[in-house]
């Protein structure tokens, strides 16, 4: 098993995550956190100290150690360790607990692993080794070279086909080769009486002709062919015990010697579970159904329970668990320390545990030992819940826990690769949803021909190498040209076209407002009107914390763009610290800046300026208010930018349970897209930003609840047609993470077809119910939402937080702006939000079931007309400070509209915008003394306004520009 320890342990990655919002949707959600979220506390679970006391590191010498097994009298421990100077691989050693002596057992050549003691110091020992391999020494050198170069070894290389099992005297002398078949023979253990040996081998793959598929499998993963074998202690009488696709390995005898315990991997190698059987292969039992990698099982000497390791709580976070001998109960967690804890082995007296752990000072795996509380283990297993039935779930039309679990598990699986809009993963999710709706005979919505309702969106941008160029011309006529894609890249928000003019280096391009606590002006005594600018990203590095805080807003690219544009500059080149420029990743691409914008490398900046840029940067980065950071290099710049939008199509999924005679439609919906591999809004840090973001809570949870509700009401229609008094529309939106694209397009499509919606219920992030707290948002959108929620929650018993604001960072907003009452179910933000850690394992499935059943009571009331739900315009007084500004205007921007300026979906009744005369569909193009090209301009200007002062605001209404006066209110 040593190869598993090394490969898995070395793969552990710990990331410290930081919050970074890249979209207005996320800014709003963060603000909502202050209103509606609850504090997060650690999940209650048993402590390590309940089972383990006096834990201590047993082995210190060598790079790592592992797999320790006791002699039957408990005096000796045989183990493997990397502690030989001229061999990087494990060798076998024997520890004497009475003297503390450690002696080498294997001969020091090749790889060794999987040792075991026959009985005590009068018996034999066994281990697996490649020391007879003629290439053993050269492989040692190769491994040294690989480790020195930090190159990962191929996973398959560890299943060395020259690995064989050897026995030796207790002191390691007189080694005898027990297996000689070509292939990997290892993972051996003696029977309690010392007469038999269990082991794992992939010898079958080398003893027969493989077909093409099998040959590729062998080359990719030789462990796939590993099966269990048993032989006499002298190596004779070999018999095969298993014949199953996937890796069977790590076998041990039960304490009475009558059973085999081992772990069996699924054929794809992604999961493993613990199994037992009799020595003849009968009475096969799957002990765990843990839906994770559960391996290295070992019986307690009492035979009552089994210890094993599993990564149930995260790929790299292996922990030790217990399970009863028949697998009738759910496993009980033993260790609770982050990182690797595995390969647990009990002392023959049953009062100690030895295991391999990464809880060392250097993070390398070593053997640990602790006292074991057998009584506590029995009590914990006694109180453990019964093991869940893992049989295939059949959808019934009832809201059931196992159905919810099965759906949300699939929707948040790696197979769907994060369900990014337009991806193969979201297509698979759509197929899954459509298949379910068809099974329950939901129909297309009136005016649409299919359950799939397509919409177009901007999915990418195309940057042509031939149509994008940039160069400078010095006073001597020298031309300095840089290459698109490697040296520079136009930004998604750039204007297109040809340009030319004087190039000015403007330092960091920062100009603070007069009331800023720390003032900085890169444009002092600098005329940039009609000029092209080159500026550094971010801010000077020598500022203190307070100065950095004061410059945060002014140092963003969008604020620098706004500042430069208002000073008359025609373009900006941002100098990035990145060594390589990549394509812009803002897939919405609907922001236009009104300037020519690009980013370049520092090396390219030096080339354009025809100088050593390092010296310039060092001077400017070390900010001195008494020295100028900007200058005119007397250089002309010429270029052309061509950034074209790429349009794609994705699908909303819309299915209807029709009433017998109604023209009213109640919509129940949630988005089924997420971030894919971190595109467009990941909050992960470092390399983790590119990991699969499965979006279990956001929003596989909401999708699953809507699917269950669709099944429930489809079945209700069959059982009691009269109960369905309004048409029920079940909607699954794509493009929500990119700015409510799918739902926004749908409400426009429905409006064109003359469809009227009675109300909309939204389910976004409903999988993390904690402390029974449920948020119901948008209650101010209709008369009687609060009354209805109160009435139905008397029985449901949630600790409900109700908020009135219907302008939410989710699909409910698309409906409210069309005059539809909305209510949004939400179980609040959490630390996994928009991170790869938003996985199935973290969900509260019981909470999802409770929310789904509560929803049926709400929907039933809507269908009955006992409570009137009538649209209500939210007054200004109901607004909450969702953006953190000191002033408000009462505008409701349309974050999806692809226009120059900021289009409004509406204004809040009684607010400053309403009193100034602004209307829905107005496009704000000027505010105060600054032009508005996009939402970022708008928010930056808004932050500079003062409450109670008058400001000019220009809006485009139809083809006309209208000038109005607005007085911001104070929050």
N, C-alpha and C positions, 0 to 999 in steps of 0.2 A: 504493500500500500504506500510505500514511501514516495512514489511518483505522484500519487494523488495529493499527499501532504504538500509536496514542494510546489506542484503546479498551481494548486488552489491557494496555498498560503502566499506564494509570491505574487498572486494576482490581486491581492487586496488593495483597494484604492480608497483613501480617505480624502474627502473634499470638504473644505470649509466654504459654505455657500453664502453669497451676498445677495441683497435685494437690488435689482436694477429693472426699472420699468421702461419699456421701449414703446409703449402704445398708450394712448389715452385711456383705453379700457382698463389697463392695469393700474394707472394712476387712480382712477375712480375706485377700483376694487380695494386698493390699499387703504383709501380713505374710509371706505365702508367698514373696514376691519375695526376701526375705532368705535364704530357704532354698534356693530352686530356680532362681533366675534367674542369668543370666550377664551379665557386663559387656558393654555395647554398644560397638562400635567402628564407625567410619565405613566405609562400603562402599569397598573398594579399586577405584580406577579411575584412568585416565590423568590426569596433571596438565595444566593449561593450558600450563605451561612446556614440555611436550614438543612442543607445536606453535607456541606463541606466545611470542616474546621481545620485550622492550622495549615492552610495551603502553603506550600513552599517549593521553590525551584530545586529540583533534584540534580540536574546535570547543568554544568556551566561551561565546561571546556568544549571547544569546537564551534563551528559555525552554526550547527543545528543538531538536534537529536529527536528521536521519536520512536514509536512502537515499542514500548517496554512490556515484557511479559514475565510473570513470576514463576519461580520453581514451585512445586506443590507444597514444599515446606515453608515457603515465603522468605527464605534466606537470600535468594538470588533473584536478580532481574537481568534478563538478556534484552539488549536494545541496540538500535542502530544510531550512528553518529558520524558526522563529518568532522574528523579531528586529526587526519593524517596529512602531513605537509605535502607529500608528493602525489596525493590522490584526492580529487575534489568530491568524489562520491562517498556515499555511506559505506561504512564497514561495521561489523558486528562486534559488540563488547559485552562483557559480563560484569555486573556490579554485585559485590558481596556486602550485604547490609550489616554484617557483624564486624567486618574490618574496614569497610569503606573503600577497599581496593577495587579497581576497575582494570580488567584484563582484556586484551584483544583476542577475539575468537577467529575471525576470518583472516585470510593471509595478506590482505592489504592491496590486492590487485583487482581491478575491475569494479563493477557495481555490486553491492550486496544489499539485501533487504529481507524483511519478513522472517525473522528468527523465532524460535520457540524452544522450550526446554521439555525434554521427554517426561521427566518426573522431578528428579532432584540431582544432586551432584554425583550420583552413582549412575545416572543415565546418559543419554546422548543429547545433543542439541541439533537443530536443523536451521538452515538458512538458505536463501537463494543467492546465486552468484554468477557472474560472467567471467570469472578469473581464468577459465579455460579458453576463452575467446582469443584467438591470435591477435586480434585488433584491440584488445583491452587497454594496453598502454597508450596506443595512439588515440583511442577515444578519451582517455583521461586528459591527454594534451589538448585535444579539441575542446573539451569542456572547460579547461582552464582558459583557453583563448576566447571561447564564447562569453564566459563570465567577465573576462577583462574588457571585452568590447561592449558589454551590457546588451548583447543580442539574445533574444528569447530563443530557447531551443525548441525545435518542433516537438509538439506534444507526443507524436507517435514514437519518437526516438526512445522514450522511456520503456516501451514494451519490447525490450531487446530480445530478438529471437534466439540469442545464445544464452539466455538466462535459464539456469537449471537449479534444481534443489539438491542440496548436499546435507549429509549428516556428519557429525564429528564427535570426538570424545568431548567430555564436559569442558576440558581446557582448550578445545579447538584443534587438538592434534588428530592425526589420522582421518582427514576428511574423505568422505566417500560420496561419489556421484550417484544420486538415486534416480534422477530422470535424465534421459538422453535424447528424447524426441526434439526435433527442430521446433522452435517456437518458445514463447514465453511461459515458463513454469515457475510459479512463485505463490506467495500468500499461503504458505503451508502452516499447519498446526497439528500437534499430536493429540490423540485421544487420551482421556484420563488414565487409561491403563497402559498407555504408551505403545500399543500394538498397531495402531492405524495412523495414517496421515491424510488429512484433507488438504487439497490445494486447488488452485485455479490455473488454467492453461488455455492458450489459443492454438494448441498443436494441430487441431483439426483443420485450420486454415492452411497449414503447410503440408498436410498429408493427402490432400485431394486436389483435383483440378477445380479452380474457381471460375465461375462465369465472369463476364466483364464487370457487372455491377458489384459482385463480391470482391473482385480484385481491386477495384477503385476504393471500396470500403476498407479493405485491408491496408491499402496505402494511406488512406486518410485517418483511420482509427483502428489499429489492430486489436484494441480492447473489446471491440464489438463481438469478436469471436471467442472471448473467454468463457469457458464453462467450468463447472465443478467436477473434480475427480477425487477418488479415494484409492489409497494403495496401502499395502502393508508397510511397516516401519522400515523394512529393508529395501523398499522400492519395487517389490514384486506385486503381482496381482492387481494391476491398475484397472479401475472401472470408472466409467463416466457416469455422473449422477444427473446432470442437467442437459437439456437440449432446447435452448430458448433464445430467440433473437435478442441481442443486446448483451451487455456485460454482466455475467454472474461472477462474483468474486468475494474475497475476504471471508472464507468459511472457518468456523470454529465448531467444536463439539459442545453440546450441552454438558452441564456438570455430571450428569449420570451417564454420559456417553451414548445416549440413545438417539439424539437428534443432531441435525446440522442447523446452524444459524448462519446466514450470510446476507449480503445485499445484492439486489438485482436492479440494474439500470434499465430504463426504457430504451427502445431501439435507437432513439435519437440522442441518447446520452444526457438528456437535460434533467431527468429526475431519477431518483433511486428510492427503493423501499426495502424494509427488512423482511426477510422470509425465514421460515423454519420448515423442516421436513424430517421424516425418519431417514435412517441411513440407506434404506432401499428406495427412497424417493417417494414413498407414500406419505399421506397426511400432510400435503403441501398447504402451508398457511401463509397468507400475507399479513404480517404483524402490524405494519404501518400503512396508512394511505395518507401520507403527510404532504403530498404535492410539493415536494422539494427534493433536495439531494440528501437522503438519509442513508448513512453507511457506517461501517466499522462497528457492527453490533457485537456485544459481549455479555454473556450471562453473568448474573450475580451468583456466587457459589450456592446460594439457597435454591436457585432455579426458579425463583418466584418472579423475577423481572429481568429486564435487559437494559443495558446502557448503550446508547448509540449517539452519533453526531449528526447534526442536520443544519442546513443553512436556511431554515424556515423563516428567519427574520432578516434575510438579506443575503445576496450571493456570496459575499466574502465573510459574512459574520456567522461562522460555524459555532454552534453551541452543543453542549452535552444534554441529552434528554433521557428520560426513563420511559419504558412501556412495559405493561404486564406481559407475562409469558405467552398468552393467547391473543394478545392484541385486541382485547375487548374494550379497552378504555383509550381515550385520547392520550397521547404522550404528555409527560410532565417535564417542564424545563428545569435543568439543574444549574448550569452556568449562566451568568448574565453579564459577562464581561465582553466588550466589543472585541472583534478580531477572531482569531482561530482558537477554538477549543475542540479537540476531537480525539479519536482513538482511545476511549476510556477502557481501562482494564482493572478489575477488582483483585485485591489481595485474596489469597485462598481463605483467610479467616473472614472475609467479607466486611472488614472494618476499615479498609483503606482503599483509596482510588489513585491510580496512576494514569495520567493522560498527557497528551501533547498540547502545548499552549503557546500562543504568541504573546502572552502577557509579560514578556521580558523587557529589560531596559532598552534593548536595541531592536525589539520587535521581531527577532528571529525565534523560530519555534524550538522549544526545549521541553524536556520531560519535567512534569510537576507531580507532586504527591500531596495528598491531604487525608485527614481522617474522614471516614464515611459514616453517615447516620442511617443505618439500615431501617430503624424504626420509623424515622421521618419519611423515608422512601416508601415504605409500605402504606403509611397513612396518606401520603399524597396520592398514591395510585388508587387507594380506596375511594378517595373523594373526587377523583378525576371524572369528567363526564364520559358517557359511553361514546365509543367510536362511531363517527358518522358513517352512514351507508353511502358508499361511493358509486353505487350503480348509476347507469345513465339516466339522466333526468328527462322526463317526458312532460311536455307542456300540457297543462290540464285546463286552463281557463280560470283556475283559482289563483289567488296571490299566495305563492308558497315560497318558503325560504330557499329550498334547494333549487328552484327555478331561477330565482333572483341570483343566487350564487353562481350557477352555471353560466348564465348570460353575461354577467359582469366580469366573470373570470375570462371568458373568451374575448370580450370586447377590449379588455385591458391587457391581453397577452402580447408577447413579443411578436407573434405571428402577424399582427396587424400594424406593427412598426409605427405606433403612435398616431395612426389615423389622420395624417395631415391632409388637408383639403387637396383633392386632385391626385392623391397617391394611390398606389396599389393597395395599401393597407386600408384606406377608407372605402375602396371599392369592395374589399372583402367584408367590411363591416356593413356596407349597404346591402350586399347579397344576403347576409345573415338576417338583417332586419326585414328585408322584403320577403324572404322565405318564411319568416315567422308570421308576418301579416297575411300572407297568402294562405298559410295553413289555417288561419282563423277567418278567412274569407272577407277580409277588409277590402273595400272597393276604392278606386281612384276618386278624387274629389271632382265634383261637378265642374266641367269645363276643361278638365285635364284628362289625358288619355291613358295615363300610367301611374303606378305608385311612385315611380321615379319622376321628379319634377326638376328639370334642368335649369341652371342659371349660369350666366357667363361672368367671369371675373378676371382681373389682371393677376396672372400667376407668376410672371417672371418679366425680366427685361432682357433685351437683346442689345449687346454692345459690339458693334462691328469693328473689326480691327482696321479695315480699310477706311472707314468713315470717321474714325476718331484719331486725332493726332495733336501733338503739342510740341512746340519748340520755341526757343528764344534766339534773338539775333543781337549780338553785341555791337558796340559802337564801331568796331573794326569790321563788322560784317560777318563775323563768325557765327555759324548756325549750330546750336546745341539742341539736338532732337532726343526725345525720350519715347519709349515704347508703351503703347496701351497694353494693359494686362499684366505687365511685369513692373513697369516703372510708375504708371499712373492709371487711374480708373475714374471715369466720370461718375458722379453720384446720381442716384435714382431721381433726386429732386432737381437736377440741373435743367436749365433751358437748353434746347438744341440749337445748333447753327454754327456759323463761322464767326470768329472774333479776332481782334487784334488791338494792340495798344501798349501803353507803358506799363511795365511790371514794377510794383512797389512791394518791398518786404515790410510787412506791418507787424512784426513781432508776434505776439500772441493774439492780436486782433481783438483785444478786450477794451471796452469803454463802459465804465460803470455809470450809474445814475448819480445825480448830485447828492442824494441822501444815502448812498451806500456807506456802510461802516468802514470799508476799506476802499480807497479810490485808486483807480488805475485807468490810464488812457493811452492806448497804443497809437492813437491818431493825433496826439498833440503836435501842433505845427506841421501837420502832414495833409496835403491836398490829395485826396484820392478820387475826386470827382472824375468819372470817365476812365478810371484806371483799373488795372487788373491786379489783385492782391495775392500775396503769398503769406500765409500765417501758420504758426505752429498750433498743433492741437493742444487742448487742455489749458493749463496755466503754469506759471513758473514753479519749479520744484523746491525752491528755498523758502517758501512762505510757511508761516506757522498755521496751526489748526484753525484759529479764528479768521485769519486772512483767507485761507482756502475756503472756508464756509461762506464768507462774504462774496467770493468770486464764483461760487458754484454755478449759479444761474447764468452769469455773463460768459462763462467759459465753454458753454455747449456750442456745438457747430451751428445749430439753428439760431441761437441768439447772436453769434458772431455774424451770421449771414444777414440777419435783420439789421444789425448795426451798420454793416458795410453798405448794404443796399440803401439805407437812409442817408448815408454820406455820399452816395452817388457812384459807388464802385460798380463795375459791370460783371465782375467775377472774382471768385476766390479759389486758390489752390491750398488745400489743407495738407500740411506736412505731417504724415503719420509716423509713429515710432515703429510700426510694423516693418519687418524686413521685406515682406512680400505683400503686395496689394491684391486683394481678392474682390470678386464681384459683390456689389451691394446685396445685402440679404433682407432688405425691407420689401417683402413680396407684395405688399399692397400697392406700392409705387404710385399712389395717387396724390402725392404732395409735390407741389411745384414752388420753387423758391423765387422765381423772377430774376435769377442770376445764372451765370455759367459756373458750375461747381465741379470740383474733382478733388481727389486725394492722391498724393505721391509719396514715395519713399524719401528718406533723408538723403540717400545717395543721388536720387533723381533731382532733388532740390539743388544739391551742389552742382549737378551737371547743368541745370537751367541757369543758375547764377554764375556758372563758370568760375567756381571758387571752392575752397574747402569748407563745406557746410558745418563741419564739427565745431570749428572756431566760432562761427556765428551762433550756433545753438548754445554752446557753453556760456557765451556772454549774455545772451537773452534769457536763458533759463535761470541764470543767477541774477534775479531781478534787483535792480537798483533804481529807485524812483528819481534819482538825480542824473541818470544816464539815459539817453535815447535808445530805444530798442528797435526803432524802425528806421529805414533808410531807402533812398532811391538808387538802385544799382545802375541806372541809365541803360536799361535793357528793354528791348521790344519783345513782346510775346505774340505768337500767332497760334491759332488752333481751330479745331472743329470738334464739336461734340454731337454724337448721334446716339440717343438712347431711346429704343423703341419698346413699347409695351407688348407683351405676349399675352394674348387672351386665351383662356381655357374654359372648359365647361365641367361643372360637377353637379351633383344631384342632391336636392332635398328629397326626403322620403315622406310621402303624405298618403295615409290610408284613412278610410272613413267607415264608421259604423253608423249606417243611416237609420233615422227614425222613419216610421211608416208615413208620417204626414207632417213634415216640418220644413220650414225654410230658414231656421235658425241653426247656427253652427257654433259649437263650443270647441275651442282648440286646446289640446293638451300636448305640450311639446318640450323638447330639449335638444341641444346640439350633440351630434355624435362625432364631430371632428376634434382633433387635439393638435399637438405641436410636432408630431413626427419625431425627427431627430433634432429637436430643439429649434426648429424654424419659427421665427416670428414671435418670440416672447419668452424664451426660457430664462429662468432665474438661477440656473445652475452656474457654478463657477468653474473656470479652467476647462479641461478637456471634457468634463462631464456635460457641458452644454451641448455636445454633439451625440450624447447617448440617446437611446430610445426613451422617449417620454410617453409612457403608456396611458397616462391620464385616467387612472382608475376612478378617482373621484370626479375629475374634470374631463369628460363628463360621461364616462362609461356608466357611472352610477345613475345619472338622470336618464340616460338612454334606456337603461334596463328597467327603471321604474315605469317609464312611458310604455315600453313594450308589454310589461305585465298588466298595466291598466288597459291597453288595447285588447289583450287576450281576455281579460276579465269582462269587459263590456261587450266584446264580440260574443262571448259565451252567454252573457246575460240576455243579449238580443235573441239568441236561440231559445233560451229557457223561458224568458218572459218579455216578449216583444213590446208590450205596453210600457215597460219600465223605461225604455229609450224614447223620451219625448222630444229630444232635440238631437240633431245630427252631431255626432262626436268625431272630431277630426284629430287624428294622432299624427304628430309631425316630428320629424327628425331633421335637424338643420345641419348643413355643412357651412363652412366659412365663418363660423362664429368667432373663432380665434383670430381671424383676419379682419374683424370689424363688423360682425353681424351681417355678413354678406348674403348668406342664404335666406335668412328670415326677412331681411330688408327687401330683397328682390321678390320674395313670395308675396308679401303684402301688397306690393305694387301690381303684381300679376293678378292677384285676387281682386283688387280694386277695379282693374280693367275689365274683369269678367263679371262685375256687378255683385260679387259675393260680400255678404255682411256677416261679421262675426259678433256673437253675443258676448263672449269673454275669452280670455286666454290664460291658461295655467302653465307656468314654466317650471321646469325641473333642471337646475344647473347646480352641480355639486351637492348632492344629497346623500353621500355615502359615508360621511364622517360624523354622524350624530354622537355627541359627547355630552354627558351629564343631562341627557334628555332635552337639550336645548335646540329648538328649531326656529329659524328666522322665516317670517312671512313678510315679503317685501312688496311694496306697491299697493298697499291697502287703501291709500288715498285716491286711487284711480276710479273708485266706484262707491256709491252709497251701499252700505250694509256689508262690505267685506269683513269689517271688524266684528259685526254682529254674527255673521255666519261662522267665522273662525272661532269666536267665543263659544257659540252653541255646540259645535262639533268637537271642540277640544275638551269639553266637560268630561266626555267619556274617554277620549284618546289620552288625555292627561299629559300632553307635552308641556314643557316649560318654554312657552312661546314668546318670542320677541317680535312685535308687529311694528313695521315702519310704513309710513305713508308714501314716501317718494317713489314714483313709478319710473323715474329716469335712471335705469339700472345698466350696468355693464354686461348685459346679457340680452337674449332675444326678446324678452318682454317689452323692451323699449321700442322695437320695430312695430309692435301692435299698438302700444299706447299712443304713439304719434299719429296713428290712423283713427284715434277715437275709440279704441277698444279697451274695456276694463281689463286689468291684468293683476295677477297675483303670482308671486315667485317663491317657490320653496327652496330653501338654502340652509345647509348645515354649517356654514361659516368657513372662513379661511383657516389654513393650517400650514405647518412648516414644509409640507411636501408640495405645496401649490406651485405648479409650473416647473417642477423639478422631476428628474428621472425617478425619484423615490416615491412618486404618486402611483403606487402599485396596489394590486389586488389585496395583498397581505395586510394592508393597513385599514381596509374598509370595515365598517360596522354593518354587516348584512342584516342583522336583526333590526337595526335602525332603519334600513331601507324598507324592510317589510312593514314596519310600523308606519312609516311615512306613506307607503303605497295604500295601506288599508285606511289610513286617515283620509287620504285623497278621495277614496271612493265615497266617503260620507259627504265631503264637500261637493263632489260632482253630482251625487244623487240629489242633493238639495238644489243645485242649479237646475237639474233636469226637472225637478218637481215644481219649480216656480214659487216655492213657499217663501223664498227670500229674493227680493227684487235686487238684481245687480245692474245698476245703471251708471253709465260713464259719468265721471266727474273730473273737471279740470282742476289740477292741483294748484292751490293758491301759493303765492310767494312765501307766505309765512311757514309753509310746510317744508320749504327747502332746507336742506342741511348743507353744511360746508363740506363739499366733497372734493374740493381741489386745493384747499389750504391757502387761498388768497384772502387778503384783508378786505377786499371789496367784492361785490357781486353785481352782475348786470341782469341776471334772470334770463339769459339766452340758453337755448337748447341746441347745440351744434349737431350737425349731421356729419359723423366721422367717416362715413362711407362715400359721400358725394365726391366725384372727381371734377372739381371746379377750381378756378383761381379765386382765392378768398375763402371765406367760411360760410357755408350754407347753413341756414337754421331750419330745424324741423319744427320749431315752435318757440314761443316765449312763455315764461311763467306769468300767470295772471297776477296783476298788481305789482309786478317787479319793474325795475328801471327801464328795461327794454320795452316792456308793454306800454309804460307811460310815455316813452319816447316815440312810440309809433312803429316799432319794428314788428314784423309779421313772419309767419312761417313761410319758408321758401325764399326769404330775403338772403342775399349773399353779402356779407360784410367785406368791404374792400379797403376801408380806411378807418382808423380809430385814433383819436388824438392827433398827434403829428406824424404818425407812421402808417405806411401802407400795409395792408394785410394780404398776404399771398396764400397762407395756409394756416392750419390749426395751431402750429407751433408759434408762428408770428402772433396769433391772437392771444395765446396764453402768456407769451412773454410780455406783450403790451399790457395785458390785463393786470399783470403783477406790478406794473409801474403806476397804475391809476390811483387816485386819491378819492376817498368817499366824500360826497358833498360838492365836488367841483364839477363844472360843466365841461363836456368834451364833445367835439364834433365827431359824428360817426356817419360814414357814407355806406349806403347799401345799394346793391344792384337789384332792382325789382323789375323782372321782365327784361326789357331792353333799356330801361331808364336808370340813371344814377340819382339817388335821392339823398340829400344831406339832412341829417337830423341832429338833435342835441340830446345827449344822454347824461344823466347824473348818477354815478355809481352809488349803490347803497353800501352801508357798513354792516359787517357780520358781527 
